[in-house]
Amino acid sequence: MSAEGLGPRGNRLFLRKSIAQIQKEAAKSELKRTLGPLNLMSLGIGAIIGAGIFVLTGQVASAHAGPAIMFSFVLAGIACALAGLCYAELASTMPVSGSAYTYAYGTMGEVFAWVMGWLLVLEYGVAAATVAVGWSGYVVSILSDFGISQNLFPTIQFAGGEGPNWATPLVQYVQGAAGASFPLTGTFNLVAALGIAAVCSLLVLGISESANINNAIVVLKIVVLLTFIGVGIAYIDPANWTPLIPAQGDSWDQFGVGGIFRGAAIIFFAYVGFEAVSTAAAEAKNPSKDVPVGILGALFVCTLIYMAVAAVMTGVVPYLELASPAPIAVAIDRMALTWADIPVASAEGGQLNLVSFMIKIGAITGLSSVMLVLVYGQTRIFYTMARDGLLPKAFAVVHPKLKTPWVGTILLGVLIATAASFLPISILGDLVSLGTACAFAIVCFSVIMLRLRHPEMERPFRVPGGIATAVAGILACLGLAGLNFWPMIQHAMDDNPLPLTILAAYAAVGALIYAAYGYWHSKLAKGIDITEDTALASPAEALGGKVDNVKED
């Protein structure tokens, strides 16, 4: 295998895959250029609309931004747009599986590729855990409509709050007058764990989502949110928007302008799906025009929907009361839409609210599809890393009949389910946003390195503004990452070291795995030729194609 960056042993960590080799790996899965701007925009909207709006919005509004969360969405969207354009240039040049991990391997070297791969665990794996926590909230809410939630998940008390038994993480986040605390609840989120188990079972069995089913889910999610907006407008109390930017609290990130920026750092999570658009660049009919339209169009549409949903949500429910993993369900229940009630004997009180029921079913369905895509993406990245020798072979073991990487899927499923069971959504959301922002910054830096090292390379899509845009993307993403990292340091100094401890342990485990295994088993360092044979015909199929045909190395 050809490689770049060879030299003294001190350069071993910076050994790079040659661009020619990466392009060779992509050659076996030639992609047809069939996607137009509307296809790409639809792909992005379907991937973006998920846990960010259905789950984290209430957390951010109640603890940081208040009604001004609308501005937080705009700030996060701008940072994502800058990173998305950089993704598009790299994807048009190196359309391979592994995405950002492969970009880092080809532009900066093996150690950066490992760091990127480990960060992508936060972007995909921990994000799936976050979605699962939100999913469990909506499941419990809809069961309560039928009067059976209290029997299955009786309310339990813990220091500073309460929650449903078997549907509340072991560690909880409570914001009080004396600061934040992380009390133990005495239970764990079994519902979230079961959700992850179901998704992993589908992936192991090779169950495929058709493009039509995925498109239907995308439409359903949009209809649910537009219905929420349309119905909720009539129930808005303008007094709940006053003041639009709440006065600064006891800390810099508790409301005020600081809260808006902190909210943007957390809600950054809501936009991670746009990567699906950039990785589909090689399928665009005219990538130089279609990809930026797809990325910016999806971000623009989603930002407008997000702002409208946040406006209705905070207008119907006072923002301090939105600290729930299912904030839209809280807002719908608060509206008390008696005109939509129908008699159902099994429902609580003998009445079932059709609008509330439809919106909650839509949220559960949409979050289920997002969990599937996130877990799939994580297994695919680990599969690629294992084939490169940086992870144990178990993650690349393919079932002889099902033709899926079943061992890796099960292992990852156990880890993701454990995180969803034990950690609160606030910590999970911070970890996802921090890791994703850092990963996006590395992608922006990869564009700079590739332009400096290979200015002659053909680029079907080029970032407008070139290196200046990439630098702006780095600054924006690292700025948001810092706004997530600094509170962890503050908690460690003031009240509780748990968030920083989890992050430090996560980084230490990653470094240990690379030092003990990846460094010594790297196939690039051994000169072993690897030919990419992707499980999907295209990156776009991660949102609507078959999960099969994975061949063992």
C-alpha positions in Angstrom: 0.0 0.0 0.0 1.3 3.4 -0.9 1.5 5.9 2.0 2.6 9.4 2.7 4.3 10.8 5.7 7.0 8.1 5.9 10.2 9.1 7.6 11.9 8.8 11.0 10.1 6.7 13.6 9.0 9.9 15.2 6.7 10.4 12.2 5.0 7.0 12.6 2.0 8.6 14.3 1.5 10.9 11.3 1.6 8.1 8.6 -1.0 9.1 6.0 -2.9 7.1 3.5 -2.1 8.4 0.0 -4.9 10.1 -1.7 -4.4 7.7 -4.6 -5.0 4.8 -2.3 -8.1 6.4 -0.8 -9.5 6.9 -4.3 -8.6 3.3 -5.1 -10.7 2.2 -2.1 -13.6 4.2 -3.4 -13.3 2.9 -7.0 -15.0 -0.5 -6.2 -18.3 1.3 -5.4 -18.8 3.6 -8.3 -21.6 5.9 -7.5 -24.1 7.1 -10.1 -24.7 10.9 -10.1 -28.5 10.8 -9.8 -29.2 13.2 -6.9 -30.4 16.7 -7.6 -30.6 19.6 -5.2 -34.1 18.7 -4.0 -33.1 15.1 -3.3 -30.1 16.2 -1.3 -32.2 18.8 0.6 -34.7 16.1 1.5 -31.9 13.8 2.6 -30.6 16.5 4.9 -33.9 17.4 6.4 -34.7 13.8 7.1 -31.4 13.3 8.8 -31.3 16.6 10.7 -34.8 16.5 12.2 -34.5 14.2 15.2 -33.5 14.3 18.8 -32.3 17.9 18.7 -35.8 19.3 18.2 -37.8 16.5 19.8 -35.6 16.2 22.9 -33.0 18.8 23.7 -35.0 21.9 23.0 -36.7 21.8 26.4 -33.5 21.2 28.2 -31.8 24.2 26.6 -34.7 26.5 27.0 -35.2 25.7 30.7 -31.6 25.8 31.8 -29.9 28.3 29.5 -31.6 30.3 26.8 -35.2 30.7 27.6 -37.4 31.9 24.7 -34.1 33.2 23.1 -33.3 29.6 22.1 -34.5 30.7 18.7 -31.2 32.7 18.4 -29.3 29.7 19.6 -30.6 27.7 16.6 -29.3 30.4 14.2 -25.8 30.5 15.7 -25.5 26.7 15.6 -26.8 26.6 12.1 -24.2 29.1 10.9 -21.4 27.0 12.4 -22.8 23.9 10.8 -23.1 25.6 7.4 -19.4 26.4 7.4 -18.4 22.9 8.4 -20.9 21.4 5.9 -19.3 23.2 2.9 -15.9 21.7 4.0 -17.5 18.3 4.2 -18.8 18.7 0.7 -15.4 19.4 -0.8 -13.8 16.4 0.9 -16.7 14.1 0.0 -16.5 15.1 -3.7 -12.8 14.3 -3.7 -12.8 11.1 -1.4 -16.2 9.5 -1.6 -15.4 6.5 0.7 -17.0 4.9 3.7 -15.6 6.1 7.1 -16.3 9.7 6.0 -14.4 12.1 8.3 -12.3 9.4 9.7 -10.9 8.6 6.2 -10.5 12.3 5.4 -8.3 12.7 8.5 -6.3 9.6 7.6 -5.5 11.0 4.2 -4.7 14.6 5.2 -3.2 14.6 8.7 -2.1 11.1 9.6 -3.0 8.0 11.6 -3.2 9.5 15.1 -5.6 12.2 13.8 -7.6 9.5 12.1 -7.9 7.6 15.4 -8.9 10.8 17.2 -11.5 11.5 14.6 -12.8 7.9 14.8 -13.0 8.2 18.6 -14.8 11.6 18.3 -17.3 10.0 15.9 -18.3 7.7 18.7 -19.6 10.8 20.4 -21.3 12.0 17.2 -23.0 8.6 16.5 -22.9 6.3 19.4 -23.5 8.7 22.3 -26.0 10.6 20.1 -27.9 7.3 19.7 -28.0 7.0 23.5 -29.3 10.6 23.7 -32.0 9.9 21.2 -32.9 6.7 23.1 -33.4 8.7 26.3 -35.8 11.1 24.5 -37.5 8.2 22.8 -38.2 6.6 26.2 -39.7 9.9 27.3 -42.3 9.9 24.5 -43.0 6.2 25.0 -43.8 6.8 28.7 -45.9 9.9 27.7 -48.0 8.0 25.2 -48.5 5.1 27.6 -49.8 7.6 30.2 -52.5 8.6 27.7 -53.9 5.1 28.1 -53.6 5.2 31.9 -51.0 2.4 32.1 -47.8 4.4 32.5 -48.2 4.7 36.3 -48.6 1.0 36.7 -45.6 0.1 34.6 -43.4 3.1 35.5 -44.5 4.5 38.9 -43.1 7.9 39.8 -40.1 7.8 42.1 -38.5 10.6 44.1 -34.9 11.5 44.1 -32.9 14.4 45.5 -34.2 17.5 43.7 -36.8 15.9 41.5 -38.9 12.9 40.4 -39.2 10.7 37.4 -40.8 7.4 36.2 -39.2 4.2 37.5 -37.4 2.1 34.8 -37.5 5.1 32.5 -35.1 7.5 34.3 -31.3 7.3 34.1 -29.4 6.2 37.2 -27.6 9.6 37.3 -29.8 12.6 37.1 -29.0 16.3 36.5 -30.7 18.8 38.8 -30.1 22.6 38.6 -30.8 24.2 42.0 -30.1 27.5 43.7 -26.8 26.2 45.0 -25.7 25.0 41.5 -25.9 21.8 39.6 -26.0 18.4 41.2 -26.0 14.8 39.9 -28.0 12.7 42.3 -28.5 8.9 41.9 -32.1 8.0 41.3 -32.0 4.3 42.3 -33.3 3.2 39.0 -32.1 3.1 35.3 -33.6 3.8 31.9 -34.7 0.3 30.9 -37.0 1.7 28.2 -34.1 3.4 26.4 -32.0 0.3 26.6 -34.8 -1.8 25.1 -35.1 0.8 22.3 -31.4 0.4 21.4 -31.6 -3.4 21.7 -34.5 -3.4 19.2 -32.5 -1.2 16.7 -29.4 -3.4 17.0 -31.5 -6.5 16.5 -32.8 -5.1 13.2 -29.2 -4.3 12.1 -27.9 -7.7 13.0 -30.7 -9.4 11.1 -30.1 -7.3 8.1 -33.5 -5.8 8.0 -33.6 -3.1 5.4 -35.4 0.2 5.3 -36.8 1.0 1.8 -36.3 4.4 0.4 -40.1 4.8 0.3 -40.5 4.0 4.0 -37.7 6.4 4.9 -39.3 9.1 2.8 -42.6 8.5 4.5 -41.0 8.9 7.9 -39.4 12.2 6.8 -42.8 13.4 5.7 -44.4 12.2 8.9 -41.8 14.1 11.0 -42.3 17.3 9.1 -46.1 17.0 9.3 -45.9 16.4 13.1 -43.9 19.5 13.6 -46.0 21.7 11.3 -49.1 20.4 13.0 -47.6 21.3 16.4 -46.8 24.8 15.1 -50.2 25.3 13.4 -52.2 24.1 16.4 -50.0 25.6 19.0 -50.1 29.2 17.7 -53.7 29.6 19.1 -52.5 28.6 22.6 -49.5 30.9 22.9 -49.4 33.3 25.8 -47.2 36.2 24.8 -46.4 36.7 28.5 -44.3 33.6 28.4 -42.0 35.4 25.9 -41.3 38.2 28.3 -38.5 38.9 28.6 -37.4 37.3 25.3 -33.8 37.1 26.7 -34.1 36.3 30.4 -31.9 38.2 32.8 -28.5 36.7 33.6 -28.6 34.1 36.3 -26.0 33.1 38.8 -23.6 31.8 36.2 -22.5 33.1 32.8 -24.4 30.4 30.9 -27.7 30.7 32.8 -29.7 32.9 30.5 -28.7 36.3 29.1 -26.4 36.5 26.1 -24.1 33.9 27.6 -27.1 31.5 27.8 -27.8 32.0 24.1 -24.3 31.0 23.2 -24.3 28.1 25.6 -27.6 27.0 24.2 -26.1 27.1 20.7 -23.2 24.9 21.8 -25.7 22.3 23.2 -28.3 22.6 20.4 -25.5 22.0 17.9 -26.5 18.4 18.4 -29.7 19.2 16.4 -27.8 19.7 13.2 -25.5 16.7 13.1 -27.5 14.9 10.4 -26.4 17.4 7.6 -23.3 15.2 7.2 -25.5 12.8 5.2 -25.8 15.5 2.5 -22.0 16.1 2.2 -21.2 12.4 2.1 -23.7 12.1 -0.8 -21.7 14.6 -2.9 -20.3 11.9 -5.2 -23.9 11.1 -6.2 -24.9 14.6 -7.0 -25.6 15.4 -10.7 -23.7 18.7 -10.4 -21.9 18.7 -7.1 -20.5 22.2 -7.5 -24.0 23.6 -7.5 -26.2 20.8 -6.0 -24.3 20.1 -2.8 -24.2 23.6 -1.4 -27.9 24.0 -2.3 -28.6 20.7 -0.5 -26.6 21.6 2.6 -27.6 25.2 3.0 -31.2 24.5 1.9 -31.6 21.7 4.5 -30.0 23.9 7.2 -32.2 26.9 6.3 -35.5 24.9 6.3 -34.6 23.0 9.5 -33.6 26.3 11.2 -36.9 27.9 10.3 -38.8 24.8 11.6 -36.7 24.7 14.7 -37.2 28.4 15.5 -41.0 28.1 14.9 -41.3 25.0 17.1 -39.2 26.7 19.9 -41.3 29.8 19.7 -44.6 27.8 20.1 -43.1 25.6 22.8 -41.9 28.5 25.0 -45.1 30.5 24.2 -47.3 27.7 25.4 -45.3 26.5 28.4 -43.1 28.8 30.7 -39.6 27.9 29.7 -38.6 26.9 33.3 -41.1 24.0 33.0 -39.7 22.5 29.9 -36.9 20.4 31.5 -38.2 17.1 30.1 -36.9 14.6 27.6 -40.2 14.9 25.7 -40.8 18.7 25.7 -43.2 18.7 22.7 -45.4 16.2 24.6 -45.3 18.5 27.6 -46.5 21.4 25.4 -49.2 19.4 23.7 -50.6 18.2 27.0 -50.5 21.8 28.4 -52.7 22.9 25.4 -55.5 20.6 26.6 -57.0 20.3 23.2 -60.4 19.1 24.3 -61.9 19.6 20.8 -59.7 16.8 19.6 -60.8 14.3 22.3 -62.6 11.1 21.2 -64.0 8.4 23.5 -61.7 5.5 24.0 -62.5 3.1 26.9 -58.9 2.2 27.5 -57.6 5.7 27.6 -57.1 7.7 30.8 -60.4 9.3 31.7 -62.1 7.5 28.8 -60.9 10.2 26.4 -58.0 10.1 23.9 -56.7 13.3 22.3 -56.1 12.6 18.6 -53.7 15.5 18.0 -51.6 14.7 21.0 -51.6 11.0 20.1 -50.6 11.7 16.5 -47.7 14.0 17.4 -46.3 11.6 20.0 -46.5 8.7 17.6 -44.8 10.8 15.0 -42.0 11.7 17.5 -41.5 8.0 18.4 -41.4 6.9 14.8 -39.0 9.7 13.8 -36.7 9.1 16.8 -36.7 5.4 16.0 -35.5 6.0 12.5 -32.8 8.4 13.8 -31.6 5.7 16.3 -31.4 3.2 13.5 -29.3 5.6 11.3 -27.0 6.6 14.2 -26.3 3.1 15.4 -25.8 2.0 11.8 -23.3 4.8 11.2 -21.4 3.9 14.3 -21.1 0.3 13.4 -20.0 1.2 9.8 -17.2 3.6 11.1 -15.9 0.9 13.5 -16.1 -1.7 10.7 -13.9 0.6 8.6 -11.4 1.2 11.4 -11.2 -2.5 12.2 -10.4 -3.2 8.5 -7.6 -0.7 8.8 -6.3 -2.6 11.8 -6.9 0.2 14.3 -9.6 -1.7 16.2 -9.9 -5.4 17.1 -11.1 -7.7 14.3 -14.3 -8.4 16.1 -15.8 -5.1 14.8 -15.2 -6.4 11.2 -16.5 -10.0 11.7 -19.4 -10.6 9.3 -22.1 -13.2 9.8 -21.8 -15.9 7.2 -25.6 -15.9 6.4 -26.9 -12.5 7.5 -23.9 -10.7 5.9 -23.9 -8.1 8.6 -21.1 -7.1 11.1 -23.0 -8.7 13.9 -20.4 -9.0 16.6 -19.5 -5.3 16.4 -23.1 -4.3 16.3 -23.9 -6.3 19.4 -20.8 -4.9 21.3 -21.7 -1.4 20.4 -25.3 -2.0 21.2 -24.4 -3.0 24.8 -22.2 0.1 25.2 -24.8 2.5 23.8 -27.6 0.9 25.8 -25.5 1.2 29.0 -24.9 4.9 28.4 -28.6 5.5 27.7 -29.5 3.6 30.9 -27.3 5.4 33.3 -26.5 8.9 32.1 -28.8 11.9 32.1 -29.7 13.6 28.8 -27.8 16.8 29.8 -24.4 15.0 30.0 -25.1 12.9 26.9 -26.1 16.0 24.9 -22.9 17.9 26.1 -20.7 15.0 25.1 -22.3 14.7 21.7 -22.1 18.4 20.9 -18.5 18.6 22.2 -17.3 15.6 20.2 -19.2 16.7 17.0 -17.9 20.2 17.1 -14.3 19.0 17.5 -14.8 16.5 14.6 -16.2 19.2 12.4 -13.2 21.5 13.2 -10.9 18.7 12.1 -12.8 18.3 8.9 -12.4 22.0 8.2 -8.6 21.7 8.9 -8.4 18.8 6.6 -9.6 21.0 3.7 -6.7 23.4 4.5 -4.1 20.6 4.6 -5.4 19.0 1.4 -5.3 22.3 -0.5 -1.8 23.0 0.7 -0.5 19.5 -0.1 -2.4 18.8 -3.2 -3.4 22.0 -4.9 -3.5 20.2 -8.3 -6.2 17.7 -7.2 -9.5 17.8 -9.1 -12.3 19.0 -6.8 -15.8 18.6 -8.2 -16.9 20.9 -5.4 -14.8 23.7 -3.9 -15.6 25.5 -0.7 -16.6 29.1 -1.5 -14.0 31.4 0.0 -11.5 28.5 0.2 -9.1 28.5 3.2 -10.7 31.6 4.8 -14.1 29.7 5.0 -12.4 26.7 6.5 -10.7 28.8 9.1 -14.0 30.4 10.0 -15.5 27.0 10.3 -12.6 25.9 12.7 -13.1 29.0 14.9 -16.9 28.6 15.0 -16.8 24.9 15.8 -14.0 25.1 18.4 -15.8 28.1 20.0 -18.9 26.0 20.4 -16.9 23.0 21.7 -15.2 25.3 24.2 -18.6 26.5 25.5 -19.4 22.8 26.2 -16.1 22.0 27.7 -15.8 25.0 30.1 -18.9 24.1 32.1 -17.5 20.7 32.7 -14.4 22.3 34.2 -16.6 24.6 36.3 -18.6 21.7 37.6 -15.4 19.9 38.5 -14.2 23.0 40.5 -17.4 24.0 42.1 -19.9 21.2 42.7 -19.4 17.9 40.9 -16.5 16.4 38.8 -18.8 13.8 37.1 -19.1 15.3 33.6 -15.4 16.0 33.3 -14.5 12.7 34.8 -16.6 10.9 32.2 -15.0 12.9 29.4 -11.4 12.3 30.7 -12.1 8.6 31.2 -13.5 8.4 27.6 -10.3 10.1 26.2 -8.1 7.9 28.3 -9.8 4.7 27.1 -9.4 5.9 23.5 -5.7 6.6 24.0 -5.2 3.3 25.7 -6.9 1.3 22.9 -4.8 3.0 20.2 -1.5 2.6 22.2 -2.2 -1.1 23.1 -3.8 -2.2 19.8 -4.2 0.2 16.9 -0.5 1.4 16.8 0.7 -2.2 16.6 -1.9 -3.6 14.2 -2.2 -0.7 11.7 -2.3 -2.3 8.2 -1.1 0.9 6.7 2.1 0.8 8.8 2.5 -2.9 7.8 2.1 -2.1 4.1 -1.0 -4.3 3.8 -3.2 -3.3 0.9 -6.8 -2.7 1.8 -9.5 -2.4 -0.9 -12.7 -0.8 0.4 -15.8 -2.9 -0.2 -18.7 -0.9 1.2 -21.8 -2.3 2.8 -23.9 0.3 0.9 -24.0 1.3 -2.7 -23.9 4.9 -1.5 -23.8 7.0 1.7 -27.4 8.1 1.0 -28.6 4.6 1.6 -27.8 4.9 5.3 -31.1 6.7 5.4 -33.1 4.4 3.2 -31.3 1.5 1.7 -30.3 -2.1 2.5 -28.1 -2.9 5.4 -26.4 -6.0 3.9 -23.8 -7.2 1.4 -21.0 -6.5 3.9 -18.0 -8.6 3.0 -15.4 -9.8 5.3 -11.8 -8.7 4.9 
